[in-house]
Amino acid sequence: MQRSVLAELDLDLTSTTDLIFQISAAQNVQTSSENLTFRQGERIYTPTEIVDQSGSRLHRLTAEAGALEVRYDAIVEGQSSNGHTSDLEAITYLRPSRYCQSDEVFTQARRQFKGLTGHDLIAAVTSFVSTSTTYTPGLSLGTDSAVTTLMTGQGVCRDYAHVVIALLRAMDMPARYTACFAPGLRPMDFHAVAEAYHDGAWYVIDATRLANRRSLVRIATGRDAADCAFLSYYGGNVRLARMNVDAWVTDVPEGQPAEELVDPAVDDHESLVQLV
């Protein structure tokens, strides 16, 4: 399966600013072509690439005041390697984090999902979050957490992922946050899903049910959204003037209909699927 991904960001900087981007495909994603540019007028910035323990690629640069154009595109080929998960990494994804307060939802999770483990637990948590949360673009805040979303019953993809992660961790199942490109997603944007660690492998959970999990392209992986922000900045003020994100499947295995990889309605969301 071949996928094309695209991200365009136009930024206005009021002063010299330290910028950190996470918009490129993760280190273990196989690409046949890839381009990432940072342009300010006639000037082209060369960022420093930093790869974290999960394979997320961070690109850091210091830019002067003015308009900055950020462009990324890649062609993704086939499946990627998920790599080995160490005991330390699994423990990290069991602990509470900034937006996934598993300690605060412990009582609710233990009461609601009592006796469930493995695939049954993943399915039950996914179904609960999907049916109890309303997708509401523009109403959730960047500071909203799993606890906030459980109280309000509304949010966007990051909020759904945070609730899933918090509930699974409260049930002693390691869970993590993944930012990704999502072919077929509507409205198109950077997407966020959860991953649950079961029987030595990570399985994707998209409680929004707005994307087909089989075509996702990993960008960044972490404890929650704080680890996977597409842009962080320090020492200045930044305005996002324009953002365009797109992803689409350009080639599928022979004999497999394209909609099986793109259409969210075709994904039953009950099966165990790994991010490829």
C-alpha positions in Angstrom: 0.0 0.0 0.0 1.3 3.4 -1.0 0.2 6.6 0.7 1.0 10.3 0.0 1.1 12.8 2.9 1.3 16.6 2.9 1.5 19.3 5.5 1.8 23.1 4.9 2.1 25.6 7.7 2.4 29.4 7.3 3.6 31.1 10.4 4.0 34.8 11.4 6.8 35.3 13.9 6.9 38.5 15.9 10.6 38.0 17.0 13.4 35.5 16.9 11.8 32.2 18.0 13.0 28.7 18.9 10.7 26.4 16.9 10.2 22.6 17.3 8.1 20.7 14.7 6.7 17.2 14.6 5.1 16.9 11.2 7.2 14.3 9.4 6.6 10.6 9.2 8.3 8.7 12.1 11.7 7.2 11.8 10.5 3.6 11.2 8.1 4.6 8.4 9.3 3.6 5.0 9.3 6.4 2.5 10.3 6.4 -1.2 10.5 10.2 -1.3 10.4 12.9 1.4 10.8 16.7 1.4 10.8 19.1 4.3 11.6 22.8 3.9 11.5 25.9 6.0 11.6 29.1 3.9 11.6 32.8 5.0 11.7 35.0 1.9 15.0 34.0 0.1 16.3 32.2 3.2 16.1 28.5 3.7 16.6 27.2 7.3 18.3 23.8 7.9 16.8 22.3 11.1 18.4 20.0 13.6 16.7 16.6 13.6 16.2 14.9 17.0 14.8 11.4 17.2 13.2 10.3 20.5 13.0 6.8 22.0 9.8 6.1 20.2 11.1 7.1 16.7 9.4 10.5 16.6 11.4 13.0 14.6 11.6 16.5 15.9 12.9 19.3 13.7 14.3 22.3 15.6 15.4 25.7 14.3 15.7 29.3 15.4 13.9 31.6 13.0 13.9 35.4 12.7 10.8 37.6 12.9 8.7 37.5 9.8 6.6 35.0 7.7 7.9 31.4 7.7 6.6 28.8 5.2 6.9 25.2 6.3 6.3 22.5 3.7 6.4 18.7 4.1 5.5 15.9 1.7 6.3 12.3 1.5 5.4 9.1 -0.3 5.0 6.2 2.2 5.6 2.6 1.0 4.3 -0.6 2.5 4.4 -1.4 6.2 6.7 0.0 8.8 8.5 -1.8 11.7 6.9 -1.3 15.1 10.1 -2.2 16.9 10.7 -3.7 20.3 8.9 -2.3 23.4 11.1 -2.4 26.4 9.9 -3.1 30.0 10.7 0.5 30.8 8.6 1.8 27.9 5.7 -0.3 28.9 5.9 0.9 32.5 6.0 4.5 31.3 2.7 4.0 29.4 1.1 2.6 32.6 1.7 5.8 34.6 -0.6 8.8 34.8 0.4 11.8 32.6 -0.5 15.4 32.0 -3.6 14.8 30.0 -4.3 11.2 30.9 -4.9 11.1 34.6 -5.5 7.4 35.1 -5.2 7.8 38.8 -8.2 10.2 38.8 -10.4 7.9 36.7 -9.3 4.7 38.5 -12.5 4.2 40.5 -14.7 4.7 37.4 -12.7 2.4 35.2 -12.5 -0.4 37.8 -16.3 -0.2 38.4 -17.3 0.1 34.7 -14.8 -2.5 33.2 -14.5 -4.9 36.1 -13.3 -8.3 35.1 -12.4 -7.4 31.5 -8.9 -8.0 30.1 -7.2 -8.1 26.8 -9.3 -7.8 23.6 -12.5 -7.6 25.6 -11.2 -4.6 27.6 -10.0 -2.8 24.5 -13.3 -3.3 22.7 -15.3 -2.2 25.8 -13.3 1.0 26.3 -13.4 1.9 22.6 -17.2 1.4 22.5 -17.8 3.4 25.7 -15.7 6.4 24.6 -17.1 6.4 21.1 -20.7 6.4 22.3 -20.4 8.7 25.3 -18.4 11.5 23.6 -19.6 13.9 20.9 -17.2 15.1 18.3 -17.3 18.9 18.5 -14.6 20.8 16.6 -13.8 24.2 18.1 -15.3 23.7 21.5 -12.5 21.8 23.3 -9.4 23.6 24.6 -5.7 22.7 24.3 -5.6 22.3 28.1 -8.5 19.9 28.3 -7.7 16.5 29.7 -9.3 13.1 29.9 -11.1 14.1 33.1 -12.4 17.3 31.4 -13.7 15.3 28.4 -15.4 12.7 30.7 -17.2 15.5 32.4 -18.3 17.5 29.3 -18.8 14.5 26.9 -17.4 16.4 24.0 -14.1 16.9 22.2 -11.9 16.3 19.2 -9.6 13.4 18.3 -7.0 14.3 20.9 -9.7 14.2 23.6 -11.0 10.8 22.6 -7.5 9.4 22.6 -6.8 10.9 26.1 -9.9 9.3 27.6 -9.1 5.9 26.0 -5.6 6.0 27.3 -6.5 7.1 30.8 -9.2 4.3 31.2 -6.9 1.6 29.8 -4.0 2.6 32.1 -6.4 2.6 35.1 -7.1 -1.0 34.1 -3.3 -1.9 34.1 -3.0 -2.0 30.3 -0.2 0.2 28.8 -1.6 2.8 26.4 0.0 5.6 24.5 -0.9 8.6 22.2 -0.1 8.7 18.5 -0.3 11.6 16.1 -0.7 10.5 12.5 -1.7 11.3 8.9 -5.1 9.7 8.2 -6.2 9.2 4.5 -9.9 9.5 4.2 -10.3 11.6 7.4 -13.0 14.2 7.3 -12.5 17.0 8.1 -8.9 16.5 7.1 -6.3 17.5 9.7 -3.5 15.9 11.7 -5.2 13.0 13.5 -4.7 11.5 17.0 -5.4 7.9 18.1 -4.6 5.7 21.0 -2.6 2.5 21.0 -3.0 -0.3 23.6 -0.2 -2.8 24.4 -1.6 -6.4 24.4 0.2 -9.7 24.1 3.5 -8.0 23.1 2.1 -5.7 20.4 0.5 -2.3 20.0 -3.0 -2.0 18.6 -4.6 1.2 17.3 -7.8 2.5 18.8 -9.7 5.3 17.1 -12.8 6.0 19.2 -13.8 8.9 16.9 -14.3 6.3 14.1 -13.5 9.0 11.6 -10.6 7.3 10.0 -9.7 3.8 8.7 -7.0 2.5 11.0 -5.3 0.4 8.2 -4.0 3.4 6.3 -2.7 5.6 9.1 0.9 7.0 8.9 2.6 7.5 12.2 4.1 10.9 13.0 4.8 11.0 16.7 4.3 8.8 19.7 4.2 9.7 23.4 2.4 9.7 26.7 -0.2 12.2 25.5 -0.6 15.3 23.3 2.1 17.1 25.2 4.7 14.8 23.7 3.3 14.9 20.2 2.4 18.6 19.4 3.0 19.4 15.7 4.5 22.8 16.8 6.1 24.0 20.0 7.8 27.4 20.3 9.8 29.3 22.9 11.2 32.8 23.2 8.8 34.5 20.9 5.2 34.8 19.7 3.8 32.8 16.8 0.6 33.1 14.8 -0.5 30.2 12.6 -1.8 32.0 9.6 -2.6 28.9 7.5 -2.4 25.2 7.8 -3.2 22.5 5.2 -2.9 18.8 5.9 -3.8 16.1 3.5 -3.2 12.3 3.1 -4.5 9.8 0.5 -3.9 6.3 -0.7 -2.2 6.2 -4.1 -1.7 2.5 -4.6 -3.3 -0.6 -3.0 -2.4 -4.3 -3.1 -3.8 -6.1 -6.1 -7.3 -7.4 -5.5 -8.0 -5.2 -2.5 -10.6 -2.5 -2.9 -9.3 1.0 -2.0 -12.3 1.7 0.3 -11.1 -1.1 2.6 -8.1 1.0 3.4 -9.7 4.5 3.3 -13.4 4.4 4.2 -13.9 4.7 8.0 -17.2 2.9 7.7 -15.4 -0.2 6.4 -13.3 -0.4 9.6 -15.3 -2.4 12.1 -13.2 -1.0 15.0 -13.7 -4.2 16.9 -10.8 -6.1 15.3 -7.2 -5.7 16.5 -5.2 -3.5 14.0 -1.6 -2.4 14.2 -0.4 0.9 12.8 1.5 0.1 9.6 
